[in-house]
Amino acid sequence: MTPTDTPPTPAPTPGASPGGVDAEAIPADSVFAIELRPLSLADPLRWLRAGWQDFRKAPAIGLFYGLCFMLMGWALIGVFNHAPVYTLALSAGFLLVGPLMCLGLYQVSYRLEVGQTPHLLDSLTAWRRRTGQIAIFGFVLLVLEMLWGRSALVVFAVSFNGMPDFAGSISKLASAENISFIIVYLAVGGVFASLIYAVSVIAMPMLLHRETDAITAGLTSMRLVLTQTAVMFVWGALLTLLVVLAMLPWFAGLIVVGPVVGHASWHAYRQAVVDAPSTAS
């Protein structure tokens, strides 16, 4: 990471945390003891630039993960041709599987950060050091995905008085007569997407890099979103825009956008969390 990517850590106020809480009253293992660095609205672009630099330093590994993202998209298209209702519900998996797959990209960025040469096998097995906590966090994401999927099916059933047949036709689903369904579906999806984003935006790289538990990582991620909402809203909107644009040409853009976003998420975590002691090896 270059000096321009991550500004110097500001000196903390003696006896107090950034939120004004007495630091002496906070237990050492509390989520509030993890200090967060103030961010600016320009930082998301810095994270993307740093992610692009990491991608260029290890392009073969990045392209491997990018290809996996594209194949996931193709699989969803294949399912849509036979069961569009379930495809819309399962599409939430992009937000759930994504952070898990990006563990390998976080490992690559860590290796580059410490001056080591990244390897594909090392990135594919990065989860082994924190298997238990990553599994717990993955289970939480799975529960949220199941709730999201169930909610999507309920919206379908209520909106159409049953399960309609849109097999093989996105245009039929997006027709003007279904505008109320589209609004409700996007609103419900937005609630779950926002919750998943808040819980996981820095949780996975934090679990990989720090000796912490899944609950602390998730709460720290939510704390970052709640205390620096403007910056994290810009970051989330930027991620959404990039991924949507990358999906338009038959998901082909994910070959590059996917790994760049993964690397950038690592840099977002490294800048946001102060004095993160490494447990990676």
N, C-alpha and C positions, 0 to 999 in steps of 0.2 A: 504494500500500500504506500503510495507516495504522499509526501507531506501535504500536497494540495487536495488530496482526497479526504483526509481526516484532520480537522483543525485541532490545535492543542487542547488538552483537557483543561477547562477553567478551574481555578483553585476553589475548593469548596469553602463555604462559610463555616468557621469553627463552631462546633456544637450544634449545627443545624444541617438538615438535609435540604435538597433543592425545593421541596414542597413546604418548607417552613416547619417541619417536625423536628423536635429535639432529637438529635442523632444518638445521644446517650441513652434515650429511653427506648430505642429500637433494638430488639434482639439481633444478634449477629446473623442469625439464620433467617430473619424475616425478609419477606419480599421487598419491604420498604427500605431495607438496608442496602439494596442494590441501587447505586446511584445512576441516574440517567443524565446524559449530556444534553444541554439545550441544542435544538436543531433549528435550521433556517429553511425557508421555502426553496432555496437554491440547492439544498443538499440532495434531494432526489435525483437531480441531473448529475451530480457528482457521483452518486452511487452507480448510476447507469454507465457513466464514463469508466469508472473503475471496473465494472462488470465486463464491459467491452474489452478493456485491456487484459483482464484475466482470460477471456475467451480467446484472444489473439495469442496469448502465451501457451495455451493448451488447447488448440483447436480440435484435435482429433477426439479428445475426451468430450469436449463440448458438443461436437457434432453427433457423437454417439447418443448422448442424452437428448439432444434435439430430435434425433430420429425416433427415439422412443416416444417423445411427446407427439410427433406427427402420426405415428402408428396408432396411438391412443385415439387421436381424432378420426382416423380412418375407421377404426373399430366402431366408434359411435355412429358414423355415417352408415356402416353396414347394419347395425342394429336398428337404426331409424327406418330403414327400408322394410323392416318386418314388424317392429313394435315401437312406433314413435312415442307413445305415452311413456314407456319405460326409459326411452332414450333421454327424454327431457329430465326425468328424475335422476338418471344415472350421470347426466352431464355435470351434476354437482361434484362428482368424483374428481374432476379436474382440479378443484380447489382443495381436495383432500389428498389425493395421490401426489399432487405437485410438490408440496413441502417434503413428503417422504422421499420422492425421487431426487429432490434437490440436495439431499444430504451429501450425495457424492460430489455435487458441484461445490458445496460449502467446504468439503474436505480438500478439493483442488485449490480453492482460494486460500485456505489456511496454509497449505504447502507452499504456495507461491509467496504468501506473506512472510513466512519464516525463511525464505530462500532455498527451499527444497524443490526437487523435481517431482511433480505429481505423476501418478500412474493410475491407469484405469482400474486395475484390481484393487488398489488401495481405496479408491473412491467408492467402488461397489461394496466394499466391506466396512465402510466407515461406521455403520450402525452397530458393529459388534461391541464397541467399547461401552456403549450406553444402552444395551439391548432392552433392559427392564424399563427404564424411564421413557425411552422412545416408544416402546410397545404400549405403555400406559397412555401416553399422549396420542398415539395413533388410535387407540380404542376410543378416546374422547372424540376425536375427529370422526371416527366411524359412527358413533352414536348421533352426532350432529348430522351426518350425511343421511342416516336412516330416517331421522326426523324430517329432514328436508325432502327426501324422496317421498315419504308418506304424505307430507303436506302437499306436494305437487300432485299426487294421485287424487287427493281429496278435492283440490281445486278443479282438476279435470272432471271428476264425477259430478260435482255441484254445478259447474258451468255448463255441462252438456247433458245433464241428466243421465249419466252413464259414461262409458268409455267410447268416444267416437273413433272412427277409422280414418286416420290421416296417412296411412302407410304410403311411403314413397313420395309424399308431396308436402314440402315445406310451405309452398305458396297457399295451399288449402288451409293450413294451420294459421297462417299469418294474414288471412283475408280480413276485410273490413268488418264483416259480421261477427268476428271473434275478438273485436277490440277490447271488450270488457274482460274477457278471459285473459288476454295478454297483459292488461294492466294489473289484474289481481295476481297473476302468476309471477310477474316481475317484482311486484311489491313483496310477496311472500319470499321469493328467492333472494331479494335484496336484504331482507332481515337476516336470513341465515348466512348469506355471503358476508355481510358486515360482521356478524358474530364470529364466524370462522376466521375472517381476516384479523379481527382484533385479538383473538386468542393465539393465532399462529404466526403473525407477521415477523416476529423475531424469535419465537420460541424454539424452533428446530435448530437454527444455528447456535442458539444459546445452550441447548442440551448437548450438542456436539462439542462445544468449546469449554463449557464450565462444568464443574462438579456440582450440579444442582438437580432438583427433582422436577418432574413434569408439571406439578401444580405451580411451583414457583416460577417456572419458565412461562407458563400460560398467563399467570397473573401479572408478571412483569411486562409481557407483551400488551396485555390490556391496559396496564397502567401507562405505558408509553402512548398508546392511542388516546387515552382519556386526558392525559396531561399535555400532549402536543398534537391536538386533534387536527389543526390546520395542515401541518406538515405531513402527517400520516394520511390525511384525506387526499392530499395532492399525490402522495406516493401510491396509494391504492387506486386512484383514478388513472394515474399514468400506467400502472401495471395492467389495469383493465383495458385501456385503450390499445396498448401494445399487443396484448394477447388477442384481443378481438381482431385487430388488423392482421395479425399473423395467421389467424384461423381462416381468413377469407379465401386465400388461394389454395383451397383444399388442404389447409393446415400446414402447408409447406413452409410458411414463415416461421413456424415454431422451431424449425431446425436451428435457426440462429437466435431468435428472440427468446426461446425457452432457456437455453444455457446462459445467455447474457443476463436475463432477469434473475436466474438462480444465483449467479456470481454477485450481482448487484445487491441481492437480499443479504448476502453475507456482509457486505460492506455497510449496509444499513444497520445491521446489528452491531458491528464493530464500532461504528461511530456513535450509536445511540447509547450503548451500555459502557459505563466508565469502569476502568480497571478490571477488565474481565480476565481473571487468571486462566491460563490454558490448561486443559487436561488432555488435549489431543496429543497423539504420538504417532 
